[in-house]
């Protein structure tokens, strides 16, 4: 059953519809954001929230506010409630007990939602923030290797893409205040281990696209936060894409912190939405493709 609700925001003219789509492991809760005035050239955009692979959902601002703002530009946007790994704390030993939300559960949910949207729309774009950026990038590789139609472009915001956070002494010198406290290498490793549930899975691939073969990846916008240790992963992944011949745009928002898309009243949120919307508009004219 679906339900349609008006968007409760003066900044947007849209409705959003909650419903479910069929995934390989069961129904997946999704939310479609439908603009009152649709730009006929705008491709639907699948947006994947973050939360360390273990938290978040359809109502978190990073998911809801971002989708709403992009839909206000005339674009159909879809979000999803993917399965989550168990809750853990960065200072606790990771409990590796088998859990149904661990990899590849979330990746499968993103891939299956993308395939459903592609069947409806013919061609889509995809993106995500933080852990959601990792999931979106992993989904692209998964679709490529299975000869499925690829998204026309990918938008990756302050993501973590590598099983082990790349070292960046220069970035460490630039961090300040609260930015120095979060996403230390041990914290990132624990987060990633909790996601996959096995240290032998801490390798480049679908779970962690950083360091994997990214040949054939679609044009990509990478947006990082300045005062964010995860920028090391974003910078490294953007470089890997460029080295593989991928049309890659990498931007670092000045004076910004991780998760700026969770603060819809901030200037960084507004700047990012404009950047993402303009970049997506440039990709809309591209032709759908399959892996070579």
LUMKESE-323051 format. One record per residue (C-alpha): chain; x, y, z. Coordinates in nm, 2 decimals. Example, Ala and Ser with C-alpha at 12.3 -4.5 7.8 and 13.67 -1.06 7.14 Angstrom:
2
{'A', {1.23, -0.45, 0.78}}
{'A', {1.37, -0.11, 0.71}}
***
This chain:
292
{'A', {0.00, 0.00, 0.00}}
{'A', {0.12, 0.35, -0.08}}
{'A', {0.04, 0.68, 0.07}}
{'A', {0.09, 1.03, -0.08}}
{'A', {0.16, 1.33, 0.13}}
{'A', {0.23, 1.70, 0.05}}
{'A', {0.58, 1.81, 0.12}}
{'A', {0.58, 2.02, 0.44}}
{'A', {0.83, 2.28, 0.32}}
{'A', {0.80, 2.63, 0.18}}
{'A', {1.11, 2.56, -0.02}}
{'A', {0.96, 2.28, -0.22}}
{'A', {0.65, 2.21, -0.43}}
{'A', {0.62, 1.84, -0.43}}
{'A', {0.45, 1.53, -0.29}}
{'A', {0.61, 1.22, -0.16}}
{'A', {0.48, 0.87, -0.18}}
{'A', {0.57, 0.59, 0.05}}
{'A', {0.55, 0.24, -0.10}}
{'A', {0.74, -0.08, -0.14}}
{'A', {0.92, -0.25, -0.42}}
{'A', {1.02, -0.61, -0.46}}
{'A', {1.37, -0.70, -0.38}}
{'A', {1.55, -1.04, -0.40}}
{'A', {1.52, -1.08, -0.02}}
{'A', {1.17, -0.93, 0.03}}
{'A', {1.00, -0.59, 0.01}}
{'A', {1.20, -0.27, 0.03}}
{'A', {1.05, 0.04, 0.16}}
{'A', {1.10, 0.34, -0.07}}
{'A', {0.99, 0.70, -0.09}}
{'A', {0.93, 0.87, -0.43}}
{'A', {0.94, 1.25, -0.44}}
{'A', {0.73, 1.38, -0.72}}
{'A', {0.76, 1.75, -0.82}}
{'A', {0.46, 1.95, -0.90}}
{'A', {0.63, 2.07, -1.21}}
{'A', {0.83, 1.80, -1.38}}
{'A', {1.13, 1.89, -1.60}}
{'A', {1.07, 1.64, -1.88}}
{'A', {1.45, 1.62, -1.95}}
{'A', {1.54, 1.54, -1.59}}
{'A', {1.63, 1.17, -1.53}}
{'A', {1.51, 1.01, -1.20}}
{'A', {1.76, 1.02, -0.92}}
{'A', {1.81, 0.74, -0.67}}
{'A', {1.95, 0.89, -0.34}}
{'A', {2.10, 0.67, -0.07}}
{'A', {2.14, 0.80, 0.29}}
{'A', {2.43, 0.74, 0.52}}
{'A', {2.47, 0.64, 0.88}}
{'A', {2.78, 0.43, 0.91}}
{'A', {2.59, 0.13, 0.75}}
{'A', {2.40, 0.09, 1.08}}
{'A', {2.16, 0.38, 1.12}}
{'A', {1.93, 0.62, 0.92}}
{'A', {1.62, 0.58, 0.72}}
{'A', {1.36, 0.76, 0.51}}
{'A', {1.29, 1.04, 0.76}}
{'A', {1.65, 1.14, 0.84}}
{'A', {1.73, 1.49, 0.71}}
{'A', {2.02, 1.36, 0.49}}
{'A', {1.76, 1.15, 0.31}}
{'A', {1.44, 1.34, 0.33}}
{'A', {1.55, 1.70, 0.31}}
{'A', {1.81, 1.63, 0.03}}
{'A', {1.55, 1.45, -0.18}}
{'A', {1.29, 1.71, -0.12}}
{'A', {1.52, 1.99, -0.22}}
{'A', {1.63, 1.81, -0.54}}
{'A', {1.27, 1.73, -0.63}}
{'A', {1.19, 2.10, -0.60}}
{'A', {1.41, 2.15, -0.90}}
{'A', {1.17, 1.94, -1.11}}
{'A', {1.33, 1.59, -1.07}}
{'A', {1.18, 1.26, -0.96}}
{'A', {1.39, 1.15, -0.67}}
{'A', {1.37, 0.81, -0.49}}
{'A', {1.51, 0.72, -0.15}}
{'A', {1.51, 0.38, 0.02}}
{'A', {1.51, 0.22, 0.36}}
{'A', {1.79, -0.04, 0.31}}
{'A', {1.87, -0.30, 0.57}}
{'A', {2.11, -0.20, 0.84}}
{'A', {2.41, -0.37, 1.01}}
{'A', {2.38, -0.40, 1.39}}
{'A', {2.44, -0.10, 1.61}}
{'A', {2.79, -0.07, 1.75}}
{'A', {3.01, 0.19, 1.92}}
{'A', {3.35, 0.29, 1.78}}
{'A', {3.52, 0.22, 2.12}}
{'A', {3.37, -0.13, 2.16}}
{'A', {3.49, -0.46, 2.02}}
{'A', {3.28, -0.55, 1.71}}
{'A', {3.05, -0.84, 1.77}}
{'A', {3.08, -1.05, 1.46}}
{'A', {2.77, -1.26, 1.52}}
{'A', {2.58, -1.33, 1.20}}
{'A', {2.33, -1.06, 1.13}}
{'A', {2.08, -1.03, 0.85}}
{'A', {2.16, -0.66, 0.79}}
{'A', {2.53, -0.71, 0.72}}
{'A', {2.69, -0.71, 0.37}}
{'A', {2.56, -0.77, 0.11}}
{'A', {2.21, -0.69, 0.24}}
{'A', {2.22, -0.31, 0.20}}
{'A', {2.40, -0.34, -0.13}}
{'A', {2.13, -0.58, -0.26}}
{'A', {1.86, -0.34, -0.15}}
{'A', {2.02, -0.05, -0.34}}
{'A', {2.08, -0.25, -0.65}}
{'A', {1.73, -0.39, -0.65}}
{'A', {1.58, -0.05, -0.60}}
{'A', {1.79, 0.09, -0.88}}
{'A', {1.68, -0.19, -1.12}}
{'A', {1.32, -0.12, -1.03}}
{'A', {1.35, 0.25, -1.10}}
{'A', {1.54, 0.17, -1.43}}
{'A', {1.26, -0.05, -1.54}}
{'A', {1.01, 0.23, -1.48}}
{'A', {1.22, 0.52, -1.61}}
{'A', {1.46, 0.37, -1.87}}
{'A', {1.76, 0.57, -1.75}}
{'A', {1.85, 0.70, -1.40}}
{'A', {2.12, 0.87, -1.20}}
{'A', {2.24, 0.75, -0.86}}
{'A', {2.40, 0.90, -0.55}}
{'A', {2.45, 0.89, -0.18}}
{'A', {2.61, 1.04, 0.12}}
{'A', {2.87, 0.90, 0.36}}
{'A', {2.80, 0.52, 0.38}}
{'A', {2.53, 0.58, 0.12}}
{'A', {2.80, 0.70, -0.12}}
{'A', {2.99, 0.38, -0.07}}
{'A', {2.67, 0.18, -0.13}}
{'A', {2.59, 0.38, -0.45}}
{'A', {2.94, 0.33, -0.59}}
{'A', {2.93, -0.04, -0.50}}
{'A', {2.59, -0.07, -0.67}}
{'A', {2.74, 0.08, -0.99}}
{'A', {3.02, -0.18, -1.00}}
{'A', {2.77, -0.46, -0.93}}
{'A', {2.55, -0.35, -1.22}}
{'A', {2.85, -0.31, -1.45}}
{'A', {2.97, -0.66, -1.38}}
{'A', {2.63, -0.81, -1.45}}
{'A', {2.59, -0.62, -1.77}}
{'A', {2.29, -0.42, -1.65}}
{'A', {2.21, -0.07, -1.77}}
{'A', {2.43, 0.17, -1.58}}
{'A', {2.32, 0.49, -1.43}}
{'A', {2.40, 0.80, -1.64}}
{'A', {2.60, 0.95, -1.36}}
{'A', {2.68, 0.92, -0.99}}
{'A', {2.68, 1.18, -0.71}}
{'A', {2.90, 1.09, -0.41}}
{'A', {2.90, 1.32, -0.10}}
{'A', {3.15, 1.29, 0.18}}
{'A', {3.18, 0.92, 0.13}}
{'A', {3.39, 0.64, 0.27}}
{'A', {3.49, 0.41, 0.00}}
{'A', {3.80, 0.22, 0.13}}
{'A', {3.81, -0.07, 0.37}}
{'A', {4.10, 0.11, 0.54}}
{'A', {4.11, 0.49, 0.55}}
{'A', {4.38, 0.61, 0.32}}
{'A', {4.66, 0.79, 0.50}}
{'A', {4.68, 1.17, 0.44}}
{'A', {4.93, 1.35, 0.66}}
{'A', {4.85, 1.68, 0.48}}
{'A', {4.48, 1.65, 0.55}}
{'A', {4.55, 1.57, 0.92}}
{'A', {4.73, 1.90, 0.95}}
{'A', {4.43, 2.08, 0.81}}
{'A', {4.17, 1.93, 1.05}}
{'A', {4.06, 2.13, 1.35}}
{'A', {3.82, 2.13, 1.63}}
{'A', {3.56, 1.86, 1.62}}
{'A', {3.69, 1.75, 1.28}}
{'A', {4.00, 1.60, 1.46}}
{'A', {3.78, 1.38, 1.68}}
{'A', {3.59, 1.18, 1.42}}
{'A', {3.67, 0.90, 1.17}}
{'A', {4.01, 0.81, 1.30}}
{'A', {4.15, 0.51, 1.12}}
{'A', {4.05, 0.26, 1.40}}
{'A', {3.70, 0.40, 1.41}}
{'A', {3.66, 0.36, 1.03}}
{'A', {3.80, 0.01, 1.04}}
{'A', {3.55, -0.09, 1.32}}
{'A', {3.26, 0.07, 1.13}}
{'A', {3.36, -0.12, 0.81}}
{'A', {3.42, -0.45, 0.99}}
{'A', {3.07, -0.42, 1.16}}
{'A', {2.93, -0.37, 0.81}}
{'A', {3.08, -0.68, 0.65}}
{'A', {3.11, -0.90, 0.96}}
{'A', {3.44, -1.06, 0.86}}
{'A', {3.79, -0.92, 0.85}}
{'A', {3.85, -1.12, 0.53}}
{'A', {3.59, -0.90, 0.36}}
{'A', {3.79, -0.58, 0.42}}
{'A', {3.90, -0.57, 0.06}}
{'A', {3.83, -0.37, -0.25}}
{'A', {3.52, -0.47, -0.43}}
{'A', {3.14, -0.42, -0.41}}
{'A', {3.15, -0.36, -0.03}}
{'A', {3.44, -0.11, -0.06}}
{'A', {3.48, 0.03, -0.42}}
{'A', {3.80, 0.22, -0.32}}
{'A', {4.09, 0.04, -0.48}}
{'A', {3.87, -0.18, -0.70}}
{'A', {3.86, -0.17, -1.08}}
{'A', {3.64, 0.12, -1.17}}
{'A', {3.67, 0.10, -1.54}}
{'A', {3.34, 0.19, -1.71}}
{'A', {3.21, 0.39, -1.42}}
{'A', {2.97, 0.66, -1.53}}
{'A', {3.06, 1.03, -1.50}}
{'A', {3.09, 1.12, -1.13}}
{'A', {3.06, 1.42, -0.90}}
{'A', {3.25, 1.38, -0.57}}
{'A', {3.17, 1.64, -0.31}}
{'A', {3.37, 1.64, 0.02}}
{'A', {3.37, 1.84, 0.34}}
{'A', {3.68, 2.04, 0.42}}
{'A', {3.70, 1.96, 0.79}}
{'A', {3.64, 1.59, 0.76}}
{'A', {3.89, 1.31, 0.79}}
{'A', {3.68, 1.10, 0.54}}
{'A', {3.79, 1.35, 0.27}}
{'A', {4.10, 1.13, 0.24}}
{'A', {3.88, 0.85, 0.11}}
{'A', {3.69, 1.09, -0.12}}
{'A', {4.01, 1.24, -0.26}}
{'A', {4.16, 0.89, -0.32}}
{'A', {3.85, 0.76, -0.49}}
{'A', {3.82, 1.06, -0.71}}
{'A', {4.18, 1.01, -0.82}}
{'A', {4.11, 0.64, -0.89}}
{'A', {3.82, 0.73, -1.11}}
{'A', {4.01, 0.99, -1.30}}
{'A', {4.30, 0.75, -1.35}}
{'A', {4.06, 0.49, -1.49}}
{'A', {3.94, 0.75, -1.75}}
{'A', {3.61, 0.84, -1.57}}
{'A', {3.48, 1.19, -1.62}}
{'A', {3.52, 1.30, -1.26}}
{'A', {3.45, 1.63, -1.09}}
{'A', {3.58, 1.67, -0.73}}
{'A', {3.48, 1.96, -0.51}}
{'A', {3.56, 2.03, -0.15}}
{'A', {3.32, 2.27, 0.03}}
{'A', {3.52, 2.53, 0.23}}
{'A', {3.46, 2.55, 0.60}}
{'A', {3.23, 2.25, 0.59}}
{'A', {3.19, 1.95, 0.82}}
{'A', {3.09, 1.59, 0.75}}
{'A', {2.71, 1.53, 0.70}}
{'A', {2.64, 1.89, 0.59}}
{'A', {2.34, 1.75, 0.40}}
{'A', {2.18, 1.67, 0.73}}
{'A', {2.15, 2.05, 0.80}}
{'A', {1.90, 2.18, 0.55}}
{'A', {1.90, 2.53, 0.68}}
{'A', {2.27, 2.57, 0.64}}
{'A', {2.46, 2.75, 0.36}}
{'A', {2.66, 2.44, 0.29}}
{'A', {2.34, 2.24, 0.23}}
{'A', {2.21, 2.50, -0.01}}
{'A', {2.55, 2.52, -0.20}}
{'A', {2.56, 2.14, -0.23}}
{'A', {2.20, 2.12, -0.36}}
{'A', {2.27, 2.38, -0.62}}
{'A', {2.60, 2.20, -0.72}}
{'A', {2.43, 1.86, -0.74}}
{'A', {2.12, 1.98, -0.93}}
{'A', {2.33, 2.17, -1.18}}
{'A', {2.56, 1.87, -1.23}}
{'A', {2.26, 1.63, -1.27}}
{'A', {2.11, 1.87, -1.53}}
{'A', {2.43, 1.84, -1.73}}
{'A', {2.41, 1.46, -1.73}}
{'A', {2.05, 1.44, -1.84}}
{'A', {2.14, 1.45, -2.20}}
{'A', {2.37, 1.16, -2.19}}
{'A', {2.26, 0.83, -2.35}}
{'A', {2.20, 0.52, -2.14}}
{'A', {2.48, 0.27, -2.17}}
{'A', {2.59, -0.08, -2.08}}
{'A', {2.93, -0.20, -1.98}}
{'A', {3.17, -0.26, -2.27}}
***
